[in-house]
Amino acid sequence: MHSNALQDKSVPSSPAPAEIPFLAQRVERYYRERAVNPVTGGHILKGRTPAEGDVLLTSNDYLSIACHPEIVEAQRRSLHDEGHGIPRSSVFVFGDSPLRSLEGEIAEASQAEDAIVTQSGWCANTGLLQSIASPETPVYIDMFAHMSLWEGVKSAGAPARPFRHNSVESLRKLIAKHGPGVVVVDSLYSTNGDVCPLREVIEAGREAGCVIVVDEAHSLGVYGGRGEGMVAELGLADQVHFRTASLSKAYAARGGLILCSARHAEYLRYQSLPAIFSSGLLPHEIAGLSATVRVISRERFRRDKVLRNAGALRARLRALGYEIGEDATQIIALVAGAEHLTIQLRDALEARGVFGSVFCDPATPRNRSLVRFTLNADLTAEDLERIAQVCAEVRSEVDIDQWPLPRAQRPQRMAA
Ligand SMILES: Cc1ncc(COP(=O)(O)O)c(C=O)c1O
């Protein structure tokens, strides 16, 4: 009866409840500042819809495995055999189970003692920080750390002590002032592709007796011989208490991850609020992820290819005068700065069939909005050539000389 009513257009929908002033004000602000941009009249996050043949640099499927036949077949078989299984919170899963096997497989592939697979990277980060920090624990967090980490600090009621992006000096000063706590960084920053100086950050934290948390959402799967991520690649796995990740990047699925000691894993399974109060992954997602661990460990050529693609495009963009940072990662940010400049850049690229992702406040500081290119293993030499050509074409139209520079390069431009 309910679904018939929905289909029957002659049944009127209920009128919306009367507006309440405090909510009306917040919503009005969104419409005024975001939905209709006063300069362009458009929404900064809503560009064109890509057409056939356009180049998409918007996906986090870095290794191009979203349609991998082995992974799809594992999911198909699971769905066929057990449907959606028993939907429930993972707190009720113990003993031998596909979830525990998957956790063992990911831990082994990532050089960790144990692992917890969560519903998302957001749940991993919020659940972890809420379980390890408290109002008495200072949390030293890089200013560019992912929002889910900030949200975890907030939900712990812990005092956030943000340090300047990638500045070990700033981190050390804060630790000296506030004492031991939790140090929180991303290994590879999702908006601008910067790499964290992991060795130095970890050393600063360790010397002061801090717990170390590294979000590896964008490095797990892509870095390391078997895709174990940057921390393990650098031989630092035994110095980081918690490595977290989203499994919707190189793993191209839906889920999150915490890599840690077996003792901490047991604690988190029964402490993290998302682990207790939100339902776990479905059987076909777990089966698909198990296959994904095998594919990622085995198919090293995908890692090599995405990083080769990144190197080639970065070299072309640098030669064109784009300031894209020093690192060699698969995330390339064109930081236009003010939002109207980012919209202009997006429109110029999209008009020529190249699609990146727009990032703006609150994902970036207010005047450092950007178009992000995420590269993948399937991009061909022709695709890279086309992207470079388009970037060459739009270069003067979008006037890249007025874009903001990374802090380290500002004096050079002024001198020039
Ligand atoms: C660095 C980082 N951490 C955590 C997350 C959250 O992951 P998920 O999308 O699985 O919730 C993301 C995704 O945007 C991310 O980029």
The ligand as an ORCA input file, in Angstrom:
! r2SCAN-3c Opt
* xyz 0 1
  C      42.327     10.696      4.247
  C      40.936     10.152      4.353
  N      40.567      9.556      5.495
  C      39.325      9.073      5.658
  C      38.377      9.146      4.656
  C      36.988      8.653      4.888
  O      36.818      7.439      4.192
  P      35.408      6.884      3.752
  O      35.039      7.553      2.475
  O      35.647      5.408      3.582
  O      34.454      7.173      4.861
  C      38.726      9.732      3.434
  C      37.738      9.823      2.340
  O      37.422     10.839      1.836
  C      40.035     10.265      3.284
  O      40.402     10.874      2.152
*
